[in-house]
Every structure is written in structure tokens, then in C-alpha cells.
Amino acid sequence: MPEANVTLTTPNAAKYAAQLLKHWSHRNPDIAAGPQWTSMTFGGTTYIVESRADALVARITAADDAALNAAKGAFQEHIDRFAFREAPALAWNWR
């Protein structure tokens, strides 16, 4: 399964992770969570989001490259929307 990772430097990581979970919860994902991380699975795509004091860390796995690219786009679009006040400062360096 293809995988992509990104670390975004932001003091608002917990806020953005909570917004993402709340926003996507209407899609009924399979959810697992800990104190500083959340895992959401929709079909064959899994998002693991970790909030640190100074960064939001995400790992996305998908069934194939097309699904991975779509998932990366959806994640990035939502975080950019939530972080509109700091969006120019967010560096999207997917690995």
C-alpha cells in the first residue's frame, strides 16, 4: 500500500486535528484515538494524525497511488481551509 507523510509546523496542531475529525465524522469513518493522535479509515484509505506542541504530523496510506493522491489532496485542502490565517506559512513537503 502506498504511503505519504507530512509534518506541518504550527502551534495549532491539536485544533486542526480536532476540526478535521469533527468535519469528517459525518462520513462515518472507523476511528481510533489516543491522547494526541487520531486514526480515521474510510474504505481503503487511512489517515493517522498526530498533534504535537509545535507540529501536525500526518501519515496517509491508501490502496493505490490514485487513491493516495486524492487523499493527500483532501487532507491538504481541509487543513489549508482550517489554517487560513497561517496557510502561507504551512510547508507541504510530502514524503
N, C-alpha and C positions, 0 to 999 in steps of 0.2 A: 504494500500500500504506500503510495507517495505521501510525503510529509513535508510541511513547511513550518518554520519557526520565525518569530519576530519578537524583539524586545523594544518597547517604546518607553523612553524616559519621560515620566510625568509624575507629579506629586498626587495626581487624581486617579491612580490606578484602581483603587477599591470602588470609587464612584462609578467609573466606566464599566467595570466588571459587573457591578450590580445593575446598572442600566441595561447592559446587554442581556443579562439573564432575564430581567423583567420584560424587556421588549420581545425576546424570542420565546418566552414561556407560553404564549398563545399557540405556538406551533407544536406543543406537547412533546418536547424532546425528552429523551431519557436523561435524567440529571443525577449527578453525584457531586457532593460538595464537601469541602473541608473548611477550616477557618480562613484560609487565604487563597483557595483555589476552587474552581468550578469546572466540571466536565459536562458538556452537552452533546448528545448524539442525535442526529437527525438522519434516519436511514443509514447510509454507509459513511457518513461524514461525522467526525468527532472534533470538537473544539475543546481544548483544555486551556483555561485562562487562569493565570496566577497573578494576584495583585501583591506587589511588594511596596515598601515605603516610597520608593523612587522610580518604580517601573511597572508596566503592564507587560507580562510575558504570555505569549500565546503559542500553542502548538496545534496544528490542524492536520488531521490525517483523513484521507478520502480513498474511495475505491479506485480512482484512476486520475490521470493528470487533468482531464477536463473538469471533473468534479472538484479537484483541489483548487484549480484556478478560479472557479466560480465561488468556492467557499472563501478563499482569500479576498476576493473582491467584495463579497458580502460583509465579511468581518471588517475590512478596511473602511468601507462606506459607512457602516454604522458607527465605528469608533470616531471617524472624522466628523460625523454629524454630532455625536455627543461632545466631542472636544473642539467644537468650532472656535472657541476662544483661543485655543492654543494650536490649532491644526497646522499652521505653517511651521511650527516648531517640532511637530512629530516626524520622526525619520523612519520611513517604511523600508527597512532593509531585510527583506525576506531571505531566509536561508533554507 
